[in-house]
Amino acid sequence: MEKQAFNKPAEKWLLIEREDTHNYTAAENIPDEYLQLIMPYAGAYFYRDEDCDMLTQHIKVGEFSIFGHDIFARQYFILRPYTSQHILALHYMHDDTIHAMIDHMGPFRLSEKEVNLFSLHADFHTAALDVGQRITSFHINVKPAMLPALVAKFPALQPLTLESTEHLNGPVNKQPYQINYVGSLLLSKLLSCRYVGMQAECYLYRCCVDLYQNFAIQYAQSLREPAQLPDSQIALMHRVLEYIKTHIPERFTSKELAVRFNIPETLLRTAFEQVFATPADDFILQQRMITAYDLLLQTKSSLNSIAYRTGYRNRLALTVEFEKYYGYDPIAIRNAQ
């Protein structure tokens, strides 16, 4: 009997960290259906052959390196993600599910709507894609050596330093986390950012910080294993969150929200943070700052007007909070090109 030939599947490199930012694909060489996915401030790498389409977006902001990948498989093939150096990669899976093989660790399931923090050393990893499969993933990298300085600036990141990643090649978290509502809001803001230059860098940097902080709280919670909240309290926290989002011009704190919703302040604080991995007062500030930033760049409103529309008494109060949050004066951001 004649032996049937076995066709070894194609293998494709996927760089998940890179230092060069000078070899981006020219816009005219990227198909229209992919051009519309690219953020204005991102550089893009595009590759197409008989096996697949691969689009990678890349933005470097401060200590963070942002990557987005859109991959479509025409044929079954093996994806070979690669980093040339040790990185921490906060990874979000948007669409579909794939089974990865992490070097020296083994199989790991990357599921839709889940987030993981990976410690990845310089090596190849693998993931198989089936015919017709499309995946969309996104990750924010930081070099482990930069983490102590980040923690000094943003103490909420401290849980990420509890365990050494020097010899870890795989997920830091023992189980994947669902992308919570606040994480989803931040991802949406980051991926829809239309700003460029310094205006983009400032905005995206803070989004990266807040996403890492959101994960750090989830990680800290997983170590404590808090008691599951009843469905009624979870539903109530979603009502509180929606109230915050839709009442940005009003001045209130979590203490005043507790009175409004007729619950103890301690319960509101602990339950809100447990559900959304973000303290209620931090979420209030976050939403005010994002709104102020967008009003600053998308309207010609005065600072006093923006202050009034974001819950501050005057431009001075807004400016103080804006500088603490973004690290820049609001007028400098408005005038930056």
Secondary structure, 3 states (H helix, E strand, C coil): CCCCCCCCCEEEEEECCCCCCCCCCCHHHCCHHHHCCCCCCCEEEEEECCCEEEEEEEEEECCEEEEEEEEEECCCEEEEEEECCCEEEEEEEEECCEEEEECCCEEEEECCCEEEEEEECCEECEEEECCCCEEEEEEEEECHHHHHHHHHHCHHHHHHHCCCCCCCCEECCCCCEECCHHHHHHHHHHHCCCCCHHHHHHHHHHHHHHHHHHHHHHHHHHHHCCCCCCHHHHHHHHHHHHHHHHCCCCCCCHHHHHHHCCCCHHHHHHHHHHHHCCCHHHHHHHHHHHHHHHHHHHCCCCHHHHHHHCCCCCHHHHHHHHHHHHCCCHHHHHHCC
